[in-house]
């Protein structure tokens, strides 16, 4: 099916499915990154007030 031939309802449903899939992939990436963390590692991340560094 071509996107140009889809109704508004079909496009909205497709959008929902795409957003859900993006969320799943981002969650997977986050979990994989967290599993790599080890005690004593240097880390940085974006906090509420800018970049945060820690060990």
ABEGO torsion letter per residue (X at the ends): XBAAABBAAAAAAAAAAAAAAAAAAAAAAAAAAAAABBBGBBBBBBBAAEBBBBX
